[in-house]
Amino acid sequence: MADMNKVSSTRRYKIFRAGDAVLLASAATQWAFVEYANGSLRCSPEEVWRSFEIGAK
């Protein structure tokens, strides 16, 4: 996980070819924590942010 704030996080991905480790693709996604009942942003639960190492490469 690249970063995390109260309501969202950025996750980065890299896909390498198994045979020769050539980088095939890289991407980043923005995840948001949303209250399902009304669609509003909500603070991420403590158990979520404790489960990830922020800034992992």
Order of alpha helices (4+ residues) and beta strands (2+ residues): beta-beta-beta-alpha
